[in-house]
Amino acid sequence: MKFFIDTANLQQIKEAQDLGVLDGVTTNPSLMAKEGITGEPNIINHYKAICDIVDGDVSAEVISTDFDNIVREGEALAKLNDKIVVKVPMIKEGVKAIKHFSSQGIKTNCTLVFSSGQALLAAKAGATYVSPFIGRLDDVSTDGLGLIEDIRLIYDNYNYETQILAASIRHVTHIIECAKIGADVMTGPLSAILGLLKHPLTDNGLAQFLADHAKAAGK
Ligand code: E4P
């Protein structure tokens, strides 16, 4: 399973990269705004800075909603760095743009996916990644993990190469359940990634080992 971090915060991206388990980054306009990144030159420079930190794919989201401008924006983003994946919303013009990018060899991430029908369309258009938002589905009392299961089944039925990128991950259980289902990628906050480290028996066991070692050494 690939681990992407879902943030535009450079410090958090560095921390995840330093851990040695990071495969990529996803951003969106809200995450960029949260870091105070506004205006085209700053946004472009920020994507370049993220690409300098990570080894893997970096999703950069278009803000246009019509085909011509999604293509113009996406092509400019893709030229920044080979790591850039153009993130396109699941709308009619977005599907057409994903098909276009796919024919040009430009990687895409189809975002704002909330149903298996949308995921099927994204795969047919040739998206590199599809991003079902499981946390936001859970927020409205809908089974987010059930959607990952359905998409896995559909994609396996037809050997679609589109990778399932479980997005809007909120916690460790989401990551584990997505891994059990067979999501190709998960993107989540640093807290969820670091949460995987934690178990009280590990902490207690280590404290005991160190105490026993110190006692035996006469410290
Ligand atoms: C990732 O690609 C999405 O933009 C992100 O996971 C959305 O997460 P949220 O529901 O926590 O905003």
Boltz pocket constraint, residues with backbone or C-beta under 6 A from the ligand:
constraints:
  - pocket:
      binder: B
      contacts: [[A, 6], [A, 26], [A, 27], [A, 28], [A, 111], [A, 131], [A, 133], [A, 135], [A, 136], [A, 167], [A, 168], [A, 169], [A, 187]]
      max_distance: 6.0
